[in-house]
Amino acid sequence: MKKMFQLLVTISTILILGACETLPDFTEEDDGEFISFYDARINHLMDAYNVPGADIALIRNHEIVFNRQYGVTNTTTETAVDEGTLFRMGTLTKTMTATAVMHLIENTELELDSRLYDHMDAYRLEDSEFNEESITIRQLLSHTAGLTGEADFRHYPPDAGHSVSDILDGHAFLERAVMVHPAGEMFEYTYHGYLLLELLITDLSGLSSDAYVDIHILSPLGMDDTTYSPDAHDVASSHDISGNPLSYYAYPYRGPSGLFSTAHDTAVFFNAFMHHERNDGLILSMEGILAMHDGVMEARDFYGWVSDETGLGFFVEHHDNALAVFHTGEGEGAVALAYIYPETGDGIVVMTNGENAWPFVFTLSGDFAPGLDLPVPTMAGLYHTVHIIAHVVMGLLGLYALYKLVVLVYIFTGSRLKISPALTLGGLLEKLVPVILLVGWFYVAENVLGNLSPLLQFRFSWVLIVVVMLVFTGSFFEKEPEKKE
């Protein structure tokens, strides 16, 4: 099934390229036409997808050639986004944590294949049927340590005061950190692994992880607008799927999420990971950078659809003519993306303050590549494919719902009404339709659509609920045939 879907993604990518034929090529001598077109395109997409605010940067040939801000920090106050507005990096923070760990590897006795427990005393996982002692640093960085997956970090009360150990113990969120697979055997995206890395950084360096990141990464790169502890007034308000501003919140941890930044600062950070000699020794050696971009294992679930492999703090895509590495960022009411082509020195950073902004982000990631003569990110083709399929299916479901509504009206307005007799094969199949729809929807919503477009997921849910109610209700009734006189 995945191969069939990948074929559809390929076709959609061709459609994207066709749709972008009017996008001017970027040239170093005169980038004005490209920049003007892209600026207008962003404004159009902001309106089309109802995105509150955004900060966007483009990297070309190792230089930041475009950085502009759009929209508002808060839909109630309508304060304009400016160069000093901070956005949530969300899980993009993991790339920063991974870089800090790699810095430790290059400057201490720590190695990628060192066992965690040989270097960290701060925490011990709960015993399981698997071998906790075998977990390595490489496995934690690549989400292959066999730990539990994501937990409900979104609804964490900002003043709860839990420590990282409390969170790992399950006192703050839904799951206790525990091994559910043998280490090194499969990919499982997890917050818990990066919480353990946060503790490791402190144990080895004697510094808090945020202090270590500030000293060895942010300061050397001049990322003065990036922080774990911003003034709340400098942060763009997060917005729910309907565009309503949310109250300010901050997480009590640093490893998996928690950084605030600008698109310019984030672009500076990702530009330091381009495969260029000037980056050798800037914050990491070139050997360290290449190691982080080296695929460890095939990703799965949503990450398997949009990447080829998991690297160390990055996801990796092997295009026919270019390597790409990226990471997405998400928190409650905010999404972000940093996608770079490290061998050519090109990339894009998109930061937003709306939960409904994924379609905007994915569309932009597909729009900018053709103008730079780069391969379109798989996530852009995937979104385009899902968008088309979802709307076609919604249209068909809508027509089917209308048909069932007409049938029900006809039945209930008839002179005779009776409960359907004992199940026939046709009746049984009709009753199974809602079950099949719901099972299929659970898979699509959880693994693909919910990640690509929460708003589309919301609309699809309501269409599906109406259809299921009509089908299930109608399957129990039939009009009694009129008797011939």
C-alpha positions in Angstrom: 0.0 0.0 0.0 2.9 2.4 0.8 4.3 1.9 -2.7 1.0 2.8 -4.3 0.8 5.9 -2.1 4.3 6.8 -3.0 3.3 6.6 -6.6 0.5 9.0 -5.9 2.9 11.3 -4.1 5.2 11.3 -7.1 2.3 12.2 -9.4 1.4 15.0 -7.0 5.0 16.2 -7.0 4.9 16.5 -10.8 1.6 18.5 -10.4 3.3 20.8 -7.9 6.2 21.4 -10.3 3.7 22.1 -13.0 1.8 24.5 -10.8 5.1 26.3 -10.0 6.1 26.9 -13.5 5.5 30.6 -13.1 7.9 30.8 -10.1 11.0 32.6 -11.3 14.4 30.9 -11.0 16.6 32.3 -8.3 19.9 33.8 -9.6 22.6 35.3 -7.4 23.0 38.3 -9.8 19.3 39.3 -9.6 17.1 37.7 -7.0 14.5 40.5 -7.1 11.9 38.7 -9.3 12.1 35.5 -7.2 11.9 37.4 -3.9 9.0 39.5 -5.0 7.1 36.5 -6.4 7.7 34.5 -3.2 6.7 37.4 -1.0 3.4 37.7 -2.8 2.9 33.9 -2.7 3.4 33.9 1.1 0.8 36.7 1.6 -1.7 34.8 -0.6 -1.1 31.5 1.3 -1.4 33.3 4.7 -4.9 34.4 3.7 -5.9 31.1 2.0 -4.9 29.0 5.1 -5.9 31.6 7.7 -2.5 31.6 9.4 -2.2 34.2 12.1 1.5 35.0 11.9 4.7 33.7 10.3 8.4 34.3 10.1 10.2 32.8 7.1 13.8 32.6 6.0 15.4 31.2 2.8 19.0 30.0 2.6 20.8 30.0 -0.8 24.4 29.0 -1.4 25.1 29.1 2.4 23.7 32.6 2.8 20.4 33.8 4.2 18.9 35.6 1.2 15.3 36.1 2.4 13.8 36.8 5.9 10.5 38.4 6.3 7.6 38.5 8.8 3.9 38.3 8.1 0.6 38.6 10.0 0.0 39.2 13.6 1.3 37.9 16.9 -2.2 37.7 18.4 -5.5 37.8 16.5 -7.2 39.8 19.3 -4.6 42.5 19.7 -3.6 42.4 16.1 0.0 43.3 16.9 2.1 42.9 13.8 4.9 40.3 13.7 8.3 41.9 13.4 12.0 40.9 13.4 12.1 40.7 17.2 9.0 38.4 17.5 9.9 35.0 19.0 8.1 31.8 17.8 8.0 28.4 19.4 10.6 26.0 18.0 8.6 23.1 19.5 10.3 19.8 18.7 12.8 21.5 16.5 14.5 21.9 19.8 15.6 18.2 19.5 18.1 19.2 16.8 19.7 21.6 19.3 19.8 19.0 22.0 21.3 16.4 19.6 23.9 19.0 18.7 24.8 19.5 22.3 25.2 15.8 22.8 27.4 15.6 19.7 29.5 18.4 21.1 30.0 16.4 24.2 31.0 13.4 22.1 33.7 15.5 20.4 35.0 17.0 23.7 34.6 14.3 26.3 35.1 10.5 26.6 31.5 10.0 25.5 31.0 8.1 22.2 28.0 7.6 20.0 27.9 3.9 20.9 28.5 4.4 24.6 25.9 3.0 26.8 23.8 5.6 28.6 24.1 4.1 32.0 27.9 4.2 31.8 27.8 8.0 31.8 24.6 9.1 33.5 23.7 8.5 37.2 20.7 10.9 37.4 18.0 8.4 36.4 17.2 4.8 35.9 14.4 3.5 33.8 11.8 1.1 35.3 12.7 -2.5 34.7 11.0 -4.2 31.8 11.4 -7.4 29.8 14.1 -5.7 27.8 17.6 -4.7 28.6 17.8 -1.1 29.8 21.5 -1.4 30.3 22.0 -1.8 26.5 20.6 1.6 25.4 23.2 3.7 23.6 23.6 7.4 22.9 23.1 6.8 19.1 19.8 5.0 19.8 18.5 7.8 22.0 19.4 10.4 19.3 17.7 8.5 16.5 14.6 7.4 18.4 15.6 3.7 18.2 16.2 3.0 21.9 12.9 1.0 22.2 11.3 3.6 24.5 7.7 4.7 24.7 6.5 7.2 22.2 4.8 10.6 22.5 2.9 11.7 25.6 0.4 14.4 26.3 2.9 17.3 26.8 0.6 19.8 25.2 -1.8 20.2 28.2 0.9 20.5 30.8 0.1 23.2 33.4 2.9 25.8 33.2 3.2 26.1 37.0 3.1 22.4 37.9 6.8 22.4 38.9 7.6 18.8 37.9 11.2 17.8 37.4 12.5 15.8 34.4 12.7 12.7 36.6 9.0 13.3 37.6 8.0 13.4 34.0 9.9 10.3 33.2 8.3 8.6 36.1 4.9 9.4 34.6 3.8 11.8 37.4 3.0 14.6 34.9 1.9 13.0 31.7 0.2 10.0 30.3 3.0 7.5 30.1 5.9 6.4 32.3 9.1 6.1 30.4 9.7 2.3 29.8 11.2 0.1 27.1 8.5 -1.4 24.9 10.9 -2.8 22.2 14.5 -4.2 22.3 17.0 -1.3 21.8 18.2 -0.8 18.3 15.5 -2.8 16.5 12.9 -0.3 15.4 12.1 3.4 15.2 9.7 4.9 17.8 9.4 8.7 17.9 9.8 9.6 21.5 10.1 12.6 23.9 11.4 10.4 26.7 14.7 9.7 24.9 15.5 13.4 24.7 14.5 13.9 28.3 17.2 11.3 29.2 19.7 13.1 27.0 18.9 16.3 28.8 19.9 14.6 32.1 23.0 13.2 30.4 24.2 16.7 29.3 23.9 17.9 32.9 25.6 14.8 34.4 28.6 15.1 32.0 29.0 18.8 31.9 28.0 20.0 35.3 25.8 22.6 33.6 22.1 22.7 33.0 21.3 21.7 29.4 20.1 25.2 28.5 23.3 26.7 29.9 25.4 24.2 27.9 23.4 25.0 24.7 23.8 28.7 25.3 27.6 28.5 25.8 28.5 26.0 23.1 25.9 26.6 20.4 23.9 29.8 20.7 26.7 32.2 21.6 29.2 31.0 19.1 26.6 31.3 16.3 25.4 34.7 17.5 21.9 33.5 18.0 21.0 36.3 20.4 17.2 36.0 19.8 17.0 32.3 20.8 16.2 31.4 24.4 14.5 28.9 26.6 13.2 31.6 29.0 11.8 34.5 27.0 9.7 37.5 28.1 6.2 36.4 27.4 5.5 39.7 25.7 8.1 39.0 23.0 6.5 35.6 22.0 3.9 35.3 19.3 0.7 33.9 20.9 -0.2 30.4 20.0 -3.6 29.9 18.3 -6.0 27.0 18.2 -7.4 25.4 15.1 -10.1 28.0 14.9 -7.6 30.9 15.2 -8.3 31.8 18.8 -5.3 32.9 20.9 -4.1 30.6 23.7 -2.7 31.6 27.0 1.1 31.7 27.3 2.7 28.4 28.5 6.2 27.1 29.0 7.5 23.6 29.5 9.6 22.5 32.5 12.1 20.6 30.3 14.7 21.4 27.7 15.6 18.3 25.8 12.6 17.5 23.6 11.1 21.0 23.2 11.0 24.4 24.8 13.2 26.8 22.7 11.9 30.1 21.4 13.5 31.7 18.3 13.2 33.6 15.1 13.4 32.2 11.6 16.7 34.1 11.1 18.3 32.6 14.1 17.0 29.1 13.2 18.3 29.6 9.7 21.7 30.5 11.2 21.7 27.3 13.2 20.7 25.1 10.2 23.2 26.9 8.0 25.9 25.7 10.3 25.0 22.1 9.3 25.7 22.6 5.6 28.4 20.4 4.2 30.9 23.2 3.6 34.4 23.6 4.9 33.7 26.8 6.7 31.4 24.9 9.0 34.1 22.5 10.0 34.8 23.3 13.7 32.3 26.2 13.9 30.3 24.3 16.5 31.0 20.7 15.4 33.6 19.0 13.2 32.6 18.1 9.7 32.8 14.5 10.8 30.3 15.2 13.5 27.9 17.0 11.1 28.1 14.1 8.6 27.4 11.6 11.4 24.3 13.4 12.3 23.1 13.3 8.7 23.8 9.6 8.3 20.7 7.5 8.3 20.4 5.1 11.2 17.2 3.2 10.5 14.1 3.5 8.3 11.5 5.7 10.0 7.9 4.5 10.4 4.4 5.8 11.0 4.0 9.5 9.8 7.8 9.9 9.7 8.1 7.0 7.4 5.8 8.7 4.9 7.8 12.0 4.8 11.4 10.7 5.2 13.6 7.8 4.3 15.5 7.4 7.5 16.1 8.8 11.0 19.4 10.4 11.6 20.8 11.9 14.8 18.5 14.7 15.6 17.4 15.0 12.0 15.2 13.1 9.5 16.9 12.2 6.2 15.6 12.2 2.6 17.6 10.8 -0.2 16.4 12.5 -3.4 17.7 11.4 -6.8 20.0 14.5 -7.1 20.3 15.8 -3.5 20.4 14.9 0.1 18.0 16.6 2.4 17.7 16.7 6.2 15.0 18.3 8.2 12.9 18.5 11.4 9.5 19.7 12.2 8.4 21.6 15.3 5.1 21.5 17.0 3.6 22.7 20.2 0.0 23.5 21.2 -1.0 26.2 18.7 2.3 26.6 16.9 4.1 24.7 14.1 7.5 25.1 12.4 9.8 23.5 9.9 13.5 23.6 9.0 14.4 21.8 5.7 17.8 22.0 4.2 19.9 20.5 1.4 23.3 20.4 3.1 25.3 19.5 0.0 24.1 22.5 -2.0 23.8 25.0 0.9 20.1 25.7 0.4 17.1 25.5 2.7 13.9 27.0 4.2 12.8 27.8 7.7 9.1 28.5 8.4 7.8 29.4 11.9 4.1 30.0 12.6 1.8 30.6 15.6 -1.3 28.7 14.4 -2.2 25.0 14.9 -3.9 25.1 11.5 -0.7 26.1 9.7 0.6 22.7 8.5 -0.9 23.1 5.0 0.8 26.5 4.8 4.1 25.1 5.9 4.0 22.1 3.6 2.8 24.1 0.6 5.7 26.6 1.1 8.2 23.8 1.4 7.1 22.6 -2.1 6.9 26.0 -3.6 10.4 27.3 -2.9 12.3 24.2 -4.2 11.5 24.5 -8.0 12.7 28.1 -8.1 16.1 27.0 -6.7 16.2 23.9 -9.0 15.9 21.6 -6.0 13.8 18.4 -5.5 10.4 19.0 -3.9 10.2 17.7 -0.3 8.2 14.5 0.0 6.0 16.1 2.7 4.8 18.6 0.1 3.8 15.9 -2.3 2.2 13.9 0.4 0.1 16.9 1.6 -0.9 17.6 -2.0 -1.9 14.0 -2.4 -3.8 13.7 0.8 -5.5 17.1 0.2 -6.9 15.9 -3.1 -7.9 12.5 -1.9 -9.5 13.8 1.2 -11.6 16.3 -0.6 -12.7 13.8 -3.3 -13.7 11.3 -0.5 -15.5 14.0 1.4 -17.4 14.9 -1.7 -18.4 11.3 -2.3 -19.3 10.8 1.3 -21.4 14.0 1.1 -23.3 12.7 -1.9 -23.8 9.4 -0.1 -25.1 11.2 3.0 -27.5 13.2 0.8 -28.8 9.9 -0.8 -29.3 8.3 2.7 -31.1 11.5 3.9 -33.4 11.4 1.0 -34.1 7.7 1.6 -34.8 8.3 5.3 -37.1 11.2 4.5 -39.0 9.0 2.0 -39.3 6.2 4.6 -40.4 8.3 7.4 -43.0 10.2 5.3 -44.4 7.1 3.9 -47.7 5.6 5.1 -46.1 2.5 6.4 -42.8 2.0 8.3 -41.3 -1.2 9.8 -38.1 -2.4 11.4 -35.9 -4.2 9.0 -36.3 -8.0 9.2 -33.5 -10.4 10.1 -30.2 -9.5 8.7 -29.5 -10.4 5.1 -26.1 -10.3 3.5 -26.8 -6.9 2.0 -28.2 -5.6 5.3 -25.1 -6.9 7.2 -22.8 -5.2 4.7 -24.7 -1.9 5.1 -24.3 -2.0 8.8 -20.6 -2.7 8.4 -20.0 0.4 6.3 -19.9 2.7 9.4 -17.5 0.3 11.1 -15.2 0.1 8.1 -15.2 3.9 7.7 -14.3 4.5 11.3 -11.5 1.9 11.3 -10.1 3.3 8.1 -10.5 6.9 9.4 -8.6 6.0 12.7 -5.6 4.9 10.7 -5.6 7.9 8.3 -6.3 10.4 11.0 -3.6 9.2 13.4 -0.9 8.4 10.9 -1.2 10.9 8.1 -4.0 13.5 8.0 -3.8 14.7 11.6 -0.2 15.6 11.0 -0.7 17.2 7.6 -3.8 19.2 8.2 -5.7 19.4 11.6 -8.3 21.6 10.0 -8.9 19.1 7.2 -9.0 16.4 9.8 -11.7 18.3 11.7 -13.9 18.9 8.6 -13.5 15.3 7.5 -14.5 14.1 11.0 -17.8 16.0 10.8 -18.6 14.7 7.4 -17.9 11.2 8.5 -20.0 11.5 11.6 -23.0 12.6 9.6 -22.6 9.8 7.1 -22.2 7.2 9.8 -25.3 8.4 11.7 -27.4 8.4 8.6 -26.1 5.0 7.3 -26.5 3.3 10.7 -29.9 4.8 11.4 -31.2 4.0 7.9 -30.0 0.4 8.0 -32.6 -0.4 10.7 -35.6 0.8 8.8 -37.3 0.2 5.5 -40.6 1.2 3.9 -43.2 -1.5 3.9 -44.3 -2.1 0.3 -47.9 -1.0 -0.4 -50.4 -3.8 -0.8 -52.0 -4.2 -4.2 -55.8 -3.8 -4.2 
